[in-house]
Amino acid sequence: MLLPILLPPLASLPQFTMYAIAIINLLIVLWGVAIWIFAVKHARNIPMRDALSTVAGSIVVGWLLIWGLAYTLSDIVN
C-alpha cells in the first residue's frame, strides 16, 4: 500500500481508517474532475465529449510530466 509511504504520520492509523481516507480522497478528486469538465464545456461552448477529452488529456500529460521529472531527479540523486 502506497499511502503509508507517502504520508508517514498516517501509518499509525488503523487500516480501515486509511482505506476510508483513500476512498474519500478519490471521491473528492473525481468531483473536482467533474467540475473541471463542466467548466471547460461551458467556458468554451464545446460538447461534453470534447471537454472530457480535453480534461483527460491534460491529466495524462500532467502525470507524464510528473513521472518524467521524478525519474530525472532520481537519476540525478543516484
Distance bins in CASP14 RR format, pairs under 12 A and 6 or more apart:
PFRMAT RR
TARGET T0000
AUTHOR 0000-0000-0000
RMODE 2
METHOD distances of the structure
MODEL  1
1 7 0 0 0 0 0 1 0 0 0 0 0
1 10 0 0 0 0 0 1 0 0 0 0 0
1 11 0 0 0 0 1 0 0 0 0 0 0
1 13 0 0 0 0 0 1 0 0 0 0 0
1 15 0 0 0 0 1 0 0 0 0 0 0
1 18 1 0 0 1 0 0 0 0 0 0 0
1 19 0 0 0 0 1 0 0 0 0 0 0
1 21 0 0 0 0 0 1 0 0 0 0 0
1 22 0 0 0 0 1 0 0 0 0 0 0
2 10 0 0 0 0 0 1 0 0 0 0 0
2 11 0 0 0 0 0 1 0 0 0 0 0
2 18 0 0 0 0 0 1 0 0 0 0 0
2 22 0 0 0 0 1 0 0 0 0 0 0
3 9 0 0 0 0 0 1 0 0 0 0 0
3 10 1 0 0 1 0 0 0 0 0 0 0
3 11 0 0 0 0 1 0 0 0 0 0 0
3 13 0 0 0 0 1 0 0 0 0 0 0
3 15 0 0 0 0 1 0 0 0 0 0 0
3 17 0 0 0 0 0 1 0 0 0 0 0
3 18 1 0 1 0 0 0 0 0 0 0 0
3 19 0 0 0 0 1 0 0 0 0 0 0
3 20 0 0 0 0 0 1 0 0 0 0 0
3 21 1 0 0 1 0 0 0 0 0 0 0
3 22 1 0 1 0 0 0 0 0 0 0 0
3 23 0 0 0 0 0 1 0 0 0 0 0
3 25 0 0 0 0 1 0 0 0 0 0 0
3 26 0 0 0 0 0 1 0 0 0 0 0
4 10 1 0 0 1 0 0 0 0 0 0 0
4 11 1 1 0 0 0 0 0 0 0 0 0
4 12 0 0 0 0 1 0 0 0 0 0 0
4 13 0 0 0 0 1 0 0 0 0 0 0
4 14 0 0 0 0 0 1 0 0 0 0 0
4 15 0 0 0 0 1 0 0 0 0 0 0
4 17 0 0 0 0 0 1 0 0 0 0 0
4 18 1 0 0 1 0 0 0 0 0 0 0
4 19 0 0 0 0 0 1 0 0 0 0 0
4 21 0 0 0 0 0 1 0 0 0 0 0
4 22 0 0 0 0 0 1 0 0 0 0 0
5 11 0 0 0 0 1 0 0 0 0 0 0
5 18 0 0 0 0 0 1 0 0 0 0 0
6 18 0 0 0 0 0 1 0 0 0 0 0
6 21 0 0 0 0 0 1 0 0 0 0 0
6 22 0 0 0 0 0 1 0 0 0 0 0
6 25 0 0 0 0 0 1 0 0 0 0 0
7 13 0 0 0 0 1 0 0 0 0 0 0
7 17 0 0 0 0 0 1 0 0 0 0 0
7 18 0 0 0 0 1 0 0 0 0 0 0
7 21 0 0 0 0 1 0 0 0 0 0 0
7 22 0 0 0 0 0 1 0 0 0 0 0
7 25 0 0 0 0 0 1 0 0 0 0 0
9 18 0 0 0 0 0 1 0 0 0 0 0
9 21 0 0 0 0 0 1 0 0 0 0 0
10 17 0 0 0 0 1 0 0 0 0 0 0
10 18 1 0 0 1 0 0 0 0 0 0 0
10 19 0 0 0 0 0 1 0 0 0 0 0
10 20 0 0 0 0 0 1 0 0 0 0 0
10 21 1 0 0 1 0 0 0 0 0 0 0
10 22 0 0 0 0 1 0 0 0 0 0 0
10 25 0 0 0 0 0 1 0 0 0 0 0
11 17 0 0 0 0 0 1 0 0 0 0 0
11 18 0 0 0 0 1 0 0 0 0 0 0
11 21 0 0 0 0 0 1 0 0 0 0 0
12 18 0 0 0 0 1 0 0 0 0 0 0
13 19 0 0 0 0 0 1 0 0 0 0 0
13 20 0 0 0 0 1 0 0 0 0 0 0
13 21 1 0 0 1 0 0 0 0 0 0 0
13 22 0 0 0 0 0 1 0 0 0 0 0
14 20 0 0 0 0 1 0 0 0 0 0 0
14 21 0 0 0 0 0 1 0 0 0 0 0
15 21 0 0 0 0 0 1 0 0 0 0 0
15 22 0 0 0 0 0 1 0 0 0 0 0
16 22 0 0 0 0 0 1 0 0 0 0 0
16 23 0 0 0 0 0 1 0 0 0 0 0
17 23 0 0 0 0 0 1 0 0 0 0 0
17 24 0 0 0 0 0 1 0 0 0 0 0
18 24 0 0 0 0 0 1 0 0 0 0 0
18 25 0 0 0 0 0 1 0 0 0 0 0
19 25 0 0 0 0 0 1 0 0 0 0 0
19 26 0 0 0 0 0 1 0 0 0 0 0
20 26 0 0 0 0 0 1 0 0 0 0 0
20 27 0 0 0 0 0 1 0 0 0 0 0
21 27 0 0 0 0 0 1 0 0 0 0 0
21 28 0 0 0 0 0 1 0 0 0 0 0
22 28 0 0 0 0 0 1 0 0 0 0 0
22 29 0 0 0 0 0 1 0 0 0 0 0
23 29 0 0 0 0 0 1 0 0 0 0 0
23 30 0 0 0 0 0 1 0 0 0 0 0
24 30 0 0 0 0 0 1 0 0 0 0 0
24 31 0 0 0 0 0 1 0 0 0 0 0
25 31 0 0 0 0 0 1 0 0 0 0 0
25 32 0 0 0 0 0 1 0 0 0 0 0
26 32 0 0 0 0 0 1 0 0 0 0 0
26 33 0 0 0 0 0 1 0 0 0 0 0
27 33 0 0 0 0 0 1 0 0 0 0 0
27 34 0 0 0 0 0 1 0 0 0 0 0
28 34 0 0 0 0 0 1 0 0 0 0 0
28 35 0 0 0 0 0 1 0 0 0 0 0
29 35 0 0 0 0 0 1 0 0 0 0 0
29 36 0 0 0 0 0 1 0 0 0 0 0
29 59 0 0 0 0 1 0 0 0 0 0 0
30 36 0 0 0 0 0 1 0 0 0 0 0
30 37 0 0 0 0 0 1 0 0 0 0 0
30 55 0 0 0 0 0 1 0 0 0 0 0
30 59 0 0 0 0 0 1 0 0 0 0 0
31 37 0 0 0 0 0 1 0 0 0 0 0
31 38 0 0 0 0 0 1 0 0 0 0 0
32 38 0 0 0 0 1 0 0 0 0 0 0
32 39 0 0 0 0 1 0 0 0 0 0 0
32 55 0 0 0 0 1 0 0 0 0 0 0
32 59 0 0 0 0 0 1 0 0 0 0 0
33 39 0 0 0 0 0 1 0 0 0 0 0
33 40 0 0 0 0 0 1 0 0 0 0 0
33 51 0 0 0 0 0 1 0 0 0 0 0
33 52 0 0 0 0 1 0 0 0 0 0 0
33 54 0 0 0 0 0 1 0 0 0 0 0
33 55 1 0 0 1 0 0 0 0 0 0 0
33 56 0 0 0 0 1 0 0 0 0 0 0
33 57 0 0 0 0 0 1 0 0 0 0 0
33 58 0 0 0 0 0 1 0 0 0 0 0
33 59 1 0 0 1 0 0 0 0 0 0 0
34 40 0 0 0 0 0 1 0 0 0 0 0
34 41 0 0 0 0 0 1 0 0 0 0 0
34 48 0 0 0 0 0 1 0 0 0 0 0
34 51 0 0 0 0 0 1 0 0 0 0 0
34 52 0 0 0 0 1 0 0 0 0 0 0
34 55 0 0 0 0 1 0 0 0 0 0 0
35 41 0 0 0 0 0 1 0 0 0 0 0
35 42 0 0 0 0 0 1 0 0 0 0 0
35 43 0 0 0 0 0 1 0 0 0 0 0
35 51 0 0 0 0 0 1 0 0 0 0 0
35 55 0 0 0 0 1 0 0 0 0 0 0
36 42 0 0 0 0 0 1 0 0 0 0 0
36 43 0 0 0 0 0 1 0 0 0 0 0
36 51 0 0 0 0 1 0 0 0 0 0 0
36 52 0 0 0 0 1 0 0 0 0 0 0
36 54 0 0 0 0 1 0 0 0 0 0 0
36 55 1 0 1 0 0 0 0 0 0 0 0
36 56 0 0 0 0 0 1 0 0 0 0 0
36 57 0 0 0 0 0 1 0 0 0 0 0
36 58 0 0 0 0 1 0 0 0 0 0 0
36 59 0 0 0 0 1 0 0 0 0 0 0
37 43 0 0 0 0 0 1 0 0 0 0 0
37 44 0 0 0 0 0 1 0 0 0 0 0
37 46 0 0 0 0 0 1 0 0 0 0 0
37 47 0 0 0 0 0 1 0 0 0 0 0
37 48 1 0 0 1 0 0 0 0 0 0 0
37 49 0 0 0 0 0 1 0 0 0 0 0
37 50 0 0 0 0 0 1 0 0 0 0 0
37 51 1 0 1 0 0 0 0 0 0 0 0
37 52 1 0 1 0 0 0 0 0 0 0 0
37 53 0 0 0 0 1 0 0 0 0 0 0
37 54 0 0 0 0 1 0 0 0 0 0 0
37 55 1 0 1 0 0 0 0 0 0 0 0
37 56 0 0 0 0 1 0 0 0 0 0 0
37 57 0 0 0 0 0 1 0 0 0 0 0
37 58 0 0 0 0 0 1 0 0 0 0 0
37 59 0 0 0 0 0 1 0 0 0 0 0
38 44 0 0 0 0 0 1 0 0 0 0 0
38 46 0 0 0 0 0 1 0 0 0 0 0
38 48 0 0 0 0 1 0 0 0 0 0 0
38 51 1 0 0 1 0 0 0 0 0 0 0
38 52 0 0 0 0 0 1 0 0 0 0 0
38 54 0 0 0 0 0 1 0 0 0 0 0
38 55 0 0 0 0 1 0 0 0 0 0 0
39 46 0 0 0 0 0 1 0 0 0 0 0
39 51 0 0 0 0 1 0 0 0 0 0 0
39 54 0 0 0 0 0 1 0 0 0 0 0
39 55 0 0 0 0 1 0 0 0 0 0 0
40 46 1 0 0 1 0 0 0 0 0 0 0
40 47 0 0 0 0 0 1 0 0 0 0 0
40 48 0 0 0 0 1 0 0 0 0 0 0
40 49 0 0 0 0 0 1 0 0 0 0 0
40 50 0 0 0 0 1 0 0 0 0 0 0
40 51 1 0 1 0 0 0 0 0 0 0 0
40 52 0 0 0 0 1 0 0 0 0 0 0
40 53 0 0 0 0 1 0 0 0 0 0 0
40 54 1 0 1 0 0 0 0 0 0 0 0
40 55 1 0 0 1 0 0 0 0 0 0 0
40 56 0 0 0 0 0 1 0 0 0 0 0
40 57 0 0 0 0 0 1 0 0 0 0 0
40 58 0 0 0 0 1 0 0 0 0 0 0
41 47 1 0 0 1 0 0 0 0 0 0 0
41 48 1 0 1 0 0 0 0 0 0 0 0
41 49 0 0 0 0 1 0 0 0 0 0 0
41 50 1 0 0 1 0 0 0 0 0 0 0
41 51 1 1 0 0 0 0 0 0 0 0 0
41 52 0 0 0 0 1 0 0 0 0 0 0
41 53 0 0 0 0 0 1 0 0 0 0 0
41 54 0 0 0 0 1 0 0 0 0 0 0
41 55 0 0 0 0 1 0 0 0 0 0 0
42 48 0 0 0 0 0 1 0 0 0 0 0
42 51 0 0 0 0 1 0 0 0 0 0 0
43 51 0 0 0 0 1 0 0 0 0 0 0
43 54 0 0 0 0 0 1 0 0 0 0 0
43 55 0 0 0 0 0 1 0 0 0 0 0
44 50 0 0 0 0 1 0 0 0 0 0 0
44 51 1 0 0 1 0 0 0 0 0 0 0
44 54 0 0 0 0 1 0 0 0 0 0 0
44 55 0 0 0 0 0 1 0 0 0 0 0
45 51 0 0 0 0 1 0 0 0 0 0 0
46 52 0 0 0 0 1 0 0 0 0 0 0
46 53 0 0 0 0 1 0 0 0 0 0 0
46 54 1 0 0 1 0 0 0 0 0 0 0
46 55 0 0 0 0 0 1 0 0 0 0 0
47 53 0 0 0 0 1 0 0 0 0 0 0
47 54 0 0 0 0 0 1 0 0 0 0 0
48 54 0 0 0 0 0 1 0 0 0 0 0
48 55 0 0 0 0 0 1 0 0 0 0 0
49 55 0 0 0 0 0 1 0 0 0 0 0
49 56 0 0 0 0 0 1 0 0 0 0 0
50 56 0 0 0 0 0 1 0 0 0 0 0
50 57 0 0 0 0 0 1 0 0 0 0 0
51 57 0 0 0 0 0 1 0 0 0 0 0
51 58 0 0 0 0 0 1 0 0 0 0 0
52 58 0 0 0 0 0 1 0 0 0 0 0
52 59 0 0 0 0 0 1 0 0 0 0 0
53 59 0 0 0 0 0 1 0 0 0 0 0
53 60 0 0 0 0 0 1 0 0 0 0 0
54 60 0 0 0 0 0 1 0 0 0 0 0
54 61 0 0 0 0 0 1 0 0 0 0 0
55 61 0 0 0 0 0 1 0 0 0 0 0
55 62 0 0 0 0 0 1 0 0 0 0 0
56 62 0 0 0 0 0 1 0 0 0 0 0
56 63 0 0 0 0 0 1 0 0 0 0 0
57 63 0 0 0 0 1 0 0 0 0 0 0
57 64 0 0 0 0 1 0 0 0 0 0 0
57 65 0 0 0 0 0 1 0 0 0 0 0
58 64 0 0 0 0 0 1 0 0 0 0 0
58 65 0 0 0 0 0 1 0 0 0 0 0
59 65 0 0 0 0 0 1 0 0 0 0 0
59 66 0 0 0 0 0 1 0 0 0 0 0
60 66 0 0 0 0 0 1 0 0 0 0 0
60 67 0 0 0 0 0 1 0 0 0 0 0
61 67 0 0 0 0 0 1 0 0 0 0 0
61 68 0 0 0 0 0 1 0 0 0 0 0
62 68 0 0 0 0 1 0 0 0 0 0 0
62 69 0 0 0 0 1 0 0 0 0 0 0
62 70 0 0 0 0 0 1 0 0 0 0 0
63 69 0 0 0 0 0 1 0 0 0 0 0
63 70 0 0 0 0 0 1 0 0 0 0 0
64 70 0 0 0 0 0 1 0 0 0 0 0
64 71 0 0 0 0 0 1 0 0 0 0 0
65 71 0 0 0 0 0 1 0 0 0 0 0
65 72 0 0 0 0 0 1 0 0 0 0 0
66 72 0 0 0 0 0 1 0 0 0 0 0
66 73 0 0 0 0 0 1 0 0 0 0 0
67 73 0 0 0 0 0 1 0 0 0 0 0
67 74 0 0 0 0 0 1 0 0 0 0 0
68 74 0 0 0 0 1 0 0 0 0 0 0
68 75 0 0 0 0 1 0 0 0 0 0 0
68 76 0 0 0 0 0 1 0 0 0 0 0
69 75 0 0 0 0 0 1 0 0 0 0 0
69 76 0 0 0 0 0 1 0 0 0 0 0
70 76 0 0 0 0 0 1 0 0 0 0 0
70 77 0 0 0 0 0 1 0 0 0 0 0
71 77 0 0 0 0 0 1 0 0 0 0 0
71 78 0 0 0 0 0 1 0 0 0 0 0
72 78 0 0 0 0 0 1 0 0 0 0 0
END
